[in-house]
């Protein structure tokens, strides 16, 4: 597994997917069976954002056999380097020490204080308290620093259910995320699917729930028959990335373009930046592998939508210095360029990380994420920045 760019050596050809909307490009970009890592559009060495250097990120720690994981879907990091993990097989939150050894499990399955029916989002607050959002019970639980006992449990108090909720640390309100659902009777077929970001807060003793912004929902594979709907993740589909920025703003980006927006609490775009990127074709071999990994009916739906291009971005995180990190897909499928930007789009640095490594957080000079080992077991990994 690569741990970074060799000193004095560039990463080679760097190309990332789709500008603006992938749907506009898909009709012009084909899928072949050559297996070649080819792209179309800009010149092969085009990185128009590049201003800062490539730096080497060194693998510093990996979780061991004392940490049992199945499928990680959330990670948060505190100021001391402690790592908190949401994993599908565990109802509680797995707490790791800075060296990624097992520390303890916070909470358990249930509906009482300190228990979770479906913990779906975690957030480390200033001072290292841990906030956990339960999407089934629609409530927030906050644990004091280092404690396994809840400090308080709080229902959001809104009629609209939320899949994720996090706190705006500057305003004291909450960022709630919700989306429309799929209907088995097909009544939603053809409708424009959206995700909604809402600002929920208490004012003068009442709950205020205001829509900040709406955007297209993550692209899914959908198969319907009478009274039945099957929905799965689209391996080449567009998705959104959302993070809280500087305590009381939102960073939003779509995976189909290198286009970042900073949104204030009035729902207005405060600033942003964008750069052109190069669409990368999904080859026939890549399409075949994706089809093999999903069910037959969804595989048929995936084939029907070909040809495809890869999304430009693989992820977005905001670090403890308010730098915006973007995972930029490259024509070399073995690595992803993770690039750090200021709020005005100034590129500060880039690191080369393995393509299979999913970045969840950058804090304290470390990049924290997950990759599966040779036995397909997820491992939490920490890379040290220089």
N, C-alpha and C positions, 0 to 999 in steps of 0.2 A: 504494500500500500504506500503510495507516494505521500511524503510529508511536506512537500513544498517545492518551490523552484530552486534549482541549484544556484548558488551565488554567481552573479554575473551572467546568468543565462535567462533569456526570455522564455515564455511558455509556448512559443511556436505560434501556429495559426490559431487565432481566436475569432470565432464568429458566433453570434447569438441570433435567436429566432425573431421572427415577425415584427415589423413596424406597424404601429396603429392597431388595426384589427386583423386577426389571423384569418377571419372569414373572407376578407377582401383579397388576401394573398393566396388562399388555398386553391382557388381555381387556376392560378398561374404557376403553381409549384407542384411538380409531379412526384410520385413515389416509384422507385425502380427496384430491381432485385439484384443490383450489382454489389450491394453492401458497401459501396464507396461512401466516404464521409464528405460529401460534397455540399456546397451551398450555392445560393444565387444572390445577386444583388450587388452589394458593395465589394470592394477589393478584398482578397483573402486575409490581408493583415489589418483590416480596418478595426480600430478601437478608438472612435472619435472622442470618447470620454477621457482617454488616458492622459494624465498629467503627473500623477504621483508614481512612485516606483513599485516594482514587484518586490515583496518581502517574503521571507521564508517563515512559514508557520511549522513549528516542530511538535510532533505528537508527544504530549507530556504524560497523559494518564489514560487508562482504559478500565472500565468496570470489569470485575472478575466474576468468577462462578458464584460468589456470594450474593450477586445481584441477579435475580431471576426476572427476565423481561420477555414479553411476547410480542407486543406492538406498541411502541411509544408514540403518543400523540401530543405531548406537551412537556416542556421543560422550563423551569425558572431558576435563577441563580441569585444568591444573596451576596451581601457586601464582603462576607468572609470567605467566599468561594464555595459555600454549600450548594448542592444541586438538588432540586426537587423535581420528581419525575411522575408524570401520569402515564400509566400503562394499562392496556385493556384487561389484563388478567387480574389486576389488583384493584379493589374498591377504594383503597386508601392512597395516600401520596407517599411515594418511596423517597426518603431523604438520604442523600449520599454525602459523605464527607468530601472535603476538597480534593482528596486523592482518589475519589470515586469509589471508595469502599462503602459497603452498606452501613448506614447509621441507624435508621429506625423507619417504621412505617407510621404515618400520621393518619389517624382516622380508620374507619372500617365501614363495612356495608350496613346500612340501616337508615332510619329516619330521625333518630334522636340527635341531640347536640354532639358535634364531632363525628357524625356519621354521614355517609353519602349514598344516595341511590344511583347517581350518575355524575361524578365529578368530571366536568368538561373543560375547565379552564383554571389556570393557576397564575398568580401574580405576586411577586415580592414587592411589598410596599416600602417606602422610606422608613428606616429603622429596623428593617428585616422581618416585619410581620408578614405572615403568609396568608393571602386571600385565595379562597377556593370557591368556584362557582359550580353549583349543582343544577344542571339543566332540567332534571326531572322534578326536583323539589322546588325549583325556581327560587333559590336562596343563596345567600353569601355566608360563608363561615370564615372568620379571621382568627388565626392562631398567633399568639405573641411570639416573639423571637425565641427559638429554641424549645418551644413548648409543644406538647402533644395534646393539650387541653384547649378547647376553643375559648377565645376571649369574648367573642359575641357571635350570635347567629342572627341574620337579618334577611327577611324576605324583601325582594325588590319593590313589591307593592304595586305592580302595573298589571293591566289586563293583557298586554301583549307578552307572549312567552319569548324567551331569549335563548339562543343556543350558546352564546358566550356573553359574559359580563366581566368588565374590569373597571377599576376605579381611576378617575382622573385625579391625580394626586394634587394638582394645583387648585381645582375648584371644589373638590369634595363630592362631585357628582359621579355618575357611572356612564361608561360606554357600553351599550347593549347592542348585540348583533342578532338579527332575526331574518328569516327567509320564508318564502312560500313553500308549501309542501306539495308532493305529488298525490293526485287523487286516483284511486283504483277505478273509479267509474269513467275516467277519461275526460271529465269536465274541464280539466285544466289544459288539455292538449292544445298546442298552438299558442298558448298564452306566453307573454314575455315574462320570464322568471327573473326576479330581482332579489337582491339582498339589501337589507336596510340597516343603517347605523343610527342609533338613537341616543340622545342625551337624557338620562334619567336623573332626577334630583328632587330634593325637597325644598319648597319655597313657601314660606308663611304657613307651615303646617300641612301643606298638601303636596302630593306627588305630581311632578311635571314630567311628562314623557314626550319629548319632541324629536321629530325626524331630522337628522343632520344631513344625510346624503343617501341616495339610492344608486345602485349600480347593477349591471347584469350579474346574475348568480353564477356560481361555478358551473362549468359545462359538464354534463353527465351523459352517460349512456343510458337510454331508456327503451325498454321493451314492454309493450302492452298487449293484453288480450282481454276479452270480456271479463270485467270484474277483477282484474289483476294487473299490477304494474311491478316491474322489476327495474331497479335503478342501481347503477354502479359508477364508480369513478372512471373518468375518461383519461386514458394515459397521455393523450396529446391535447386535451381540452384546456380552454382558458380558465383561469381562476384568479381570485383577488387575494392580495396580502394587505393586512391592516395592522398597524401598531400605534400605541400611544406615544406621542413625541413631546418631550420637554414638559411632561406633567399634565398639559391641558390642550394639546392639539393632536391631530391624527395624521399619520402617514398612510397614504393609500397608493398602491400600484397594482396594475394588471400584469399577468404573466406574459401577455402577448406583445408587450412593448417595453422598452426602457423609458418609462414615463411615470414620474413620481409627483404626487400632489400632497401639499401640506394644507390641511383643512382646519379652520378654527371652530369654536363652539357655537358659532352662528351658522355653520354649514357652508361658509364661504371659502373658496380656494385662496389661501393667503399667499402661497408661493409654490414653486415647483421647478422641475427641470426634466429635460428629456434629451435623448441622443438617438440617432438612427442606428439600427441594428440589422444584421444580415439574416434573412430567413434560412433555416437549415432543413433540408428535406428529410422526411421520415422514409427510410428505405423499405423495400419490400420485406427484407429479412427482419427489420425492426418491427414492422407491422405484424409479421407472422409470430414473433416472440410475444408481442403484447396480446394477440388473440389467444395464444396458448395458455396465458395466465388468468383468463377470465372464463366465465360460463359460456356455453355454446350460443345461447340466444343473444347475449351481449356481445360476444365475438362477432356474430353475424352483423349486428348493428354497427360495430366498429368498422368492419370491412366496407359496409355500404357507404360510409362517409368519406372513404379515401378518395383522393390523396390528402396527406397532412404535412404540416411543418411543425417542428418542435417549438413550444413556447420559449420566448426569449429569457424569461427569468425563472429560476428555480426556488427563490425565497427572498424574504426581506426581514431584517431585524434592525432594531435601534439599540445602540450600546449605551453604557453609562456615561459617555462623553457626548451624547446626542449626535453621534455619527450614524448615518444611514448606510447599512450594508446590504448590497444586492448580490444575489447569486446569478451570474450571467452565464448562460449556457454557451459552450464552445463547440466548434466543429470536431475537436478531438473528444470523443465520448468518454474518455477516461478521467477527465477532470472538469471542474467548474471554477470559473474565476469569481471569487468573492471580492467585491470592490467596495471600499469605504468612501462615502461622499459627505460633504457638508450640506447644510440645508439649501444652499444656493447652487448645488450641483458641482462644486469643485471636487475633483477626484484626489483623494489623499494617498491611497495605496491599494494594492491588490495582492491577494494570496491565492495560490493554487491549492485546491482541496479535492480529494477524490470524489468522483461523480456520485458514488453511492452514499456519501456522507451527507446527512441532512442536518443543516445548521439550525439550532433553536435559539441560541443566545450568544452574545459577546459581552463579557464583563470582566473587569480586573485584568485586562490584557490576555484573556483566554477566550477561545472560540469553543463553545460547548455544543455537541450534536450527537447524532446516533448513526451507526452503520452496522450492518450484520456481518458476522464472522463467517468462516468457511463452512460452518455447520448451520448457517442461516439463523443464528441467535443474535438478537440485537445487543449491541454494546454501546454504552455511553462513552464518548471520547472527548478529551480536552486537548486542543492545540494551543501552544503558547506563541503569542505574537512577540516579535523582537522589541 
